[in-house]
Amino acid sequence: MATGKIMIVDDEQDVREAMKLQLEGKNFQILEAENGEEAINVLHQGDHLTNLALILCDIRMPKVNGVECIDYLKEKAPGIPVVVVTAFPDAELAASLLKKGIKDYLVKPVSKEKLVGTVEAMIAAGKDVGL
């Protein structure tokens, strides 16, 4: 069974809770952040920068939005895979984010099967090693 530390970045607490519940039964350790600024702060606590297996990140959030957060993460923690989870699908934005190195782009509401399947695939693939 897959195990790993995952950070969920979403400004809606009910969305974070739902994803957390779907993933906790699969032996994942969940960290939460309600915006990009908080995600960056959490990332720098303890060993999260080296031990985080995956980041699930919303796009539309207050303070530091998802795009800004992803830019920061790709610069400071390029090996950690990022999956965007958004309620506002935008093909142009998805394409630009995929070029920046995100691993997948999921549209809310995401089924438990799709979420767990994507997370397990990302964890199994491991971190990106310098290309």
QUIVEN-V626946 format. One record per residue. RES is the residue in one small letter. SS is DSSP state (H for helix, E for strand, C for the rest). D_FIRST is the distance of its C-alpha to the first C-alpha in Angstrom with 1 decimal. Layout:
# QUIVEN-V626946
((RES:SS:D_FIRST) (RES:SS:D_FIRST))
This chain:
# QUIVEN-V626946
((m:C:0.0) (a:C:3.8) (t:C:6.5) (g:E:10.2) (k:E:13.6) (i:E:15.0) (m:E:18.7) (i:E:20.1) (v:E:23.8) (d:C:25.9) (d:C:29.3) (e:C:28.6) (q:H:27.0) (d:H:26.2) (v:H:24.2) (r:H:22.3) (e:H:21.7) (a:H:20.6) (m:H:18.0) (k:H:16.9) (l:H:16.6) (q:H:14.6) (l:H:12.0) (e:H:12.1) (g:C:10.6) (k:C:7.2) (n:C:7.6) (f:E:9.7) (q:E:13.1) (i:E:15.9) (l:E:19.3) (e:E:22.1) (a:E:25.3) (e:C:28.0) (n:C:29.6) (g:H:29.6) (e:H:31.8) (e:H:29.5) (a:H:26.5) (i:H:28.5) (n:H:29.5) (v:H:25.9) (l:H:24.9) (h:C:27.6) (q:C:26.7) (g:C:25.2) (d:C:22.8) (h:H:21.2) (l:H:23.0) (t:H:21.2) (n:H:17.8) (l:E:17.2) (a:E:14.5) (l:E:16.0) (i:E:19.0) (l:E:19.6) (c:E:23.4) (d:C:26.1) (i:C:29.5) (r:C:32.2) (m:C:32.3) (p:C:35.2) (k:C:36.1) (v:C:34.0) (n:C:32.7) (g:H:29.5) (v:H:31.4) (e:H:32.9) (c:H:29.6) (i:H:27.9) (d:H:31.0) (y:H:30.7) (l:H:27.0) (k:H:27.6) (e:H:30.5) (k:H:29.1) (a:C:25.4) (p:C:25.4) (g:C:22.1) (i:C:20.0) (p:E:19.1) (v:E:20.8) (v:E:20.3) (v:E:23.4) (v:E:23.3) (t:E:26.9) (a:C:29.1) (f:C:31.9) (p:C:31.1) (d:C:33.4) (a:H:33.3) (e:H:35.4) (l:H:33.2) (a:H:30.0) (a:H:31.7) (s:H:32.9) (l:H:29.5) (l:H:27.8) (k:H:30.6) (k:H:29.8) (g:C:26.3) (i:C:24.1) (k:C:21.1) (d:E:21.4) (y:E:23.7) (l:E:22.7) (v:E:25.4) (k:C:25.3) (p:C:24.7) (v:C:21.3) (s:C:19.6) (k:H:16.3) (e:H:15.0) (k:H:16.5) (l:H:15.4) (v:H:11.7) (g:H:12.0) (t:H:14.1) (v:H:12.0) (e:H:8.9) (a:H:11.6) (m:H:13.3) (i:H:10.7) (a:H:10.0) (a:H:13.8) (g:C:14.3) (k:C:17.6) (d:C:20.9) (v:C:23.0) (g:C:26.8) (l:C:28.2))
